[in-house]
Structures are given as structure tokens and as C-alpha cells.
Amino acid sequence: MIRDTLVVDAGDVRLTAHVSGPREAPPLVLVHGYPDSAAVWEPLRAQLDGRYRVITYDVRGAGAWRRRLAGPGIVSNGSLPIVPP
């Protein structure tokens, strides 16, 4: 199985998506509720990613999402800035 973690910049937000399963399989997008993260789908992913291209992501305010701040390479988790080394 292919397992990729993708970081997607969407305007002022940086979202993390997790993709697994055969590339040619039908896509299945699983979206978690509040206050969970994409990790809530891991037990189900193991059962589905043989037949589907399973896509999960952390919605705004959960898991690995980040708010982009002014300046290159500076992101925030919504409370304190995180500046990469």
C-alpha cells in the first residue's frame, strides 16, 4: 500500500492530508468531527485501504493544521507562532 502524507497550503491555512491505498482504486475521503483529528480514522483505514484510495485530513483547528502568518516559512497552530529552524 502507498502511504503518503501531504501538506497543502490553502490560502492562510496549511492542512495535512494522509493518503493510502492503490492509486487506481476509487477515492474515499473521511472527514473527522470536533474535537478529533485524522488519527480517529486509522483503525478503519486498515480495513479499507486494500479496496479504496483512502484520504483523511486534519480540518482547521485540529491535528496538524497550521495557520500561516506574514513572512516566509512562519506558521502557527492558532496560538503561538512556530518558526522552522
C-alpha positions, 0 to 999 in steps of 0.5 A: 500500500502507498502511504503518503502524507501531504501538506497543502497550503490553502490560502492562510491555512496549511492542512495535512492530508494522509493518503493510502491505498492503490492509486487506481482504486476509487477515492474515499475521503473521511472527514473527522468531527470536533474535537478529533483529528485524522488519527480517529480514522486509522483503525478503519483505514486498515480495513479499507485501504486494500479496496479504496484510495483512502484520504483523511485530513486534519480540518482547521483547528485540529491535528496538524493544521497550521495557520500561516502568518506574514513572512516566509516559512512562519506558521502557527497552530492558532496560538503561538507562532512556530518558526522552522529552524 
